[in-house]
Amino acid sequence: MHKHTISVLVENKFGVLARVAGLFSGRGYNICSLTVNQTHDPQVSQMTIVTSGDDAVLEQIGKQLSKLVDVIAVNDLTGSDFIESEMALLKVKAETFEQRSRIIQFAEIFNAKIVLVNTEEIGLEIHGKPGKIDNFIGLLEGVVILETARSGRVAISRNIGSIQTRRNWDEEG
């Protein structure tokens, strides 16, 4: 199964997130990551949804999303040129000087920001592509990770005019 990144512009109204999430759960589609925030227009929000499935599943998701009343546009970013980023906060155990030195060294290599230091823990903030964050966490092998919070992916297309409106999805199906 492939992961797909979908950008959905919706009207910024009460209940829209619940309807979109309900569409996924009601049809047995998994949401791997979901971020939502208002755009430069306070009446419009953008959802970035990462889901898994084959191309047929993605096509069904696109068609179903486009039928929701509050959906303005649906854009499958997968396989296209798009900009993506994610943020993660990690709190790790660092009780010895050696542990602290190793963690700080990894933080410098990955351009992570140290946001907390006390006698037993270090807090880290890292931004970038999901793979970069996965690699950073993977290299912390042997370090006890006490807590992790990831923002989920945010993404936009690099191409002008790449957003498919509800009508485009309907015409394709």
Phi and psi in degrees as a GROMACS rama.xvg file:
@    title "Ramachandran Plot"
@    xaxis  label "Phi"
@    yaxis  label "Psi"
@TYPE xy
-101.777  150.146  HIS-2
-89.552  138.356  LYS-3
-121.734  140.761  HIS-4
-108.704  121.88  THR-5
-120.365  131.32  ILE-6
-103.719  128.186  SER-7
-127.53  120.78  VAL-8
-92.0443  129.691  LEU-9
-132.685  158.973  VAL-10
-68.9808  136.918  GLU-11
-80.7694  80.0108  ASN-12
-131.257  158.022  LYS-13
-58.485  132.599  PHE-14
90.6784  -8.94009  GLY-15
-65.0325  -45.1961  VAL-16
-58.8939  -43.2783  LEU-17
-62.7096  -39.2859  ALA-18
-67.02  -40.9571  ARG-19
-66.535  -46.943  VAL-20
-62.8679  -38.0417  ALA-21
-63.4815  -36.7914  GLY-22
-59.9705  -45.6924  LEU-23
-65.2433  -50.698  PHE-24
-67.8515  -37.1096  SER-25
-65.5175  -24.8005  GLY-26
-106.745  5.55416  ARG-27
76.4894  22.164  GLY-28
-90.0983  140.687  TYR-29
-93.4613  138.307  ASN-30
-101.625  114.825  ILE-31
-80.8774  -34.6815  CYS-32
-154.788  142.54  SER-33
-145.747  123.419  LEU-34
-126.841  144.985  THR-35
-141.792  136.021  VAL-36
-160.693  158.673  ASN-37
-65.9993  144.436  GLN-38
-87.6449  -167.112  THR-39
-63.0962  -21.0768  HIS-40
-98.6127  113.951  ASP-41
-62.8953  -11.3798  PRO-42
-90.8856  -3.46517  GLN-43
-126.997  135.594  VAL-44
-116.593  153.068  SER-45
-112.775  131.363  GLN-46
-107.437  132.599  MET-47
-111.356  116.305  THR-48
-116.503  126.945  ILE-49
-106.643  123.735  VAL-50
-132.574  166.647  THR-51
-120.972  150.134  SER-52
152.1  173.223  GLY-53
-84.1753  179.66  ASP-54
-62.0801  -33.4736  ASP-55
-65.9395  -39.8056  ALA-56
-63.6104  -44.8515  VAL-57
-61.3112  -41.5152  LEU-58
-60.986  -43.3561  GLU-59
-62.333  -44.2727  GLN-60
-59.1445  -47.3884  ILE-61
-59.1148  -44.9712  GLY-62
-64.6995  -43.043  LYS-63
-66.7688  -41.8852  GLN-64
-60.8716  -41.8229  LEU-65
-65.976  -20.2063  SER-66
-82.2822  -15.6572  LYS-67
-69.5307  134.108  LEU-68
-57.698  -41.3467  VAL-69
-84.7192  0.305022  ASP-70
-83.568  125.892  VAL-71
-92.5355  -44.0448  ILE-72
-154.373  148.656  ALA-73
-127.614  132.139  VAL-74
-135.773  116.272  ASN-75
-81.8592  111.062  ASP-76
-85.0156  -14.9477  LEU-77
-58.2756  131.886  THR-78
80.0087  -2.65746  GLY-79
-107.243  177.061  SER-80
-86.4859  107.503  ASP-81
-137.214  159.476  PHE-82
-99.1584  130.462  ILE-83
-136.133  152.795  GLU-84
-156.74  159.749  SER-85
-147.416  159.653  GLU-86
-129.462  143.193  MET-87
-134.806  142.793  ALA-88
-113.671  133.536  LEU-89
-131.219  140.702  LEU-90
-118.202  122.465  LYS-91
-122.173  153.121  VAL-92
-77.3098  131.776  LYS-93
-148.608  80.1821  ALA-94
-91.0729  -20.7749  GLU-95
-114.216  162.895  THR-96
-61.3919  -40.0149  PHE-97
-63.0187  -43.0759  GLU-98
-61.6934  -46.1874  GLN-99
-60.2875  -45.1143  ARG-100
-60.4209  -45.2296  SER-101
-63.4089  -44.9776  ARG-102
-64.7456  -43.5356  ILE-103
-63.9521  -38.8612  ILE-104
-62.3865  -47.3109  GLN-105
-61.0383  -40.2279  PHE-106
-60.6663  -42.9954  ALA-107
-64.2659  -43.0594  GLU-108
-61.2023  -40.5527  ILE-109
-94.4992  5.20881  PHE-110
58.7272  37.042  ASN-111
-85.5868  150.539  ALA-112
-99.8235  134.486  LYS-113
-87.1933  119.638  ILE-114
-113.603  -5.20203  VAL-115
-155.203  132.001  LEU-116
-139.862  125.173  VAL-117
-140.381  -171.095  ASN-118
-66.6354  -19.4837  THR-119
-124.11  -12.4941  GLU-120
-140.439  155.267  GLU-121
-129.353  135.162  ILE-122
-105.128  136.237  GLY-123
-126.227  145.372  LEU-124
-125.247  127.349  GLU-125
-133.327  140.011  ILE-126
-121.714  149.93  HIS-127
148.901  -167.569  GLY-128
-66.4176  150.12  LYS-129
-53.9364  -36.5117  PRO-130
-62.6928  -37.6357  GLY-131
-63.2183  -43.2694  LYS-132
-66.9206  -41.7747  ILE-133
-59.1345  -44.2302  ASP-134
-62.5976  -43.0812  ASN-135
-59.8511  -48.5303  PHE-136
-63.8846  -39.6087  ILE-137
-62.1844  -36.5907  GLY-138
-74.818  -11.6502  LEU-139
-82.1769  19.077  LEU-140
-52.6291  133.845  GLU-141
90.9824  -15.4589  GLY-142
-93.5298  134.661  VAL-143
-80.5667  116.184  VAL-144
-89.1574  118.755  ILE-145
-86.1486  -34.4066  LEU-146
-158.204  143.246  GLU-147
-136.684  137.346  THR-148
-136.452  124.795  ALA-149
-116.748  142.553  ARG-150
-75.1277  -24.9327  SER-151
89.2431  160.936  GLY-152
-76.1251  139.198  ARG-153
-117.22  142.937  VAL-154
-152.816  147.95  ALA-155
-139.845  154.077  ILE-156
-76.1946  146.151  SER-157
-83.0322  -19.6937  ARG-158
-86.4886  137.624  ASN-159
-73.0094  136.067  ILE-160
68.8074  29.7184  GLY-161
-93.0527  -2.64604  SER-162
-77.8134  130.963  ILE-163
-93.7861  128.474  GLN-164
-82.9676  172.138  THR-165
-53.5923  -41.3854  ARG-166
-62.3314  -40.1371  ARG-167
-59.4848  -43.9157  ASN-168
-64.3947  -42.0328  TRP-169
-63.2247  -38.4484  ASP-170
-68.6567  -32.5555  GLU-171
-72.4757  -30.0183  GLU-172
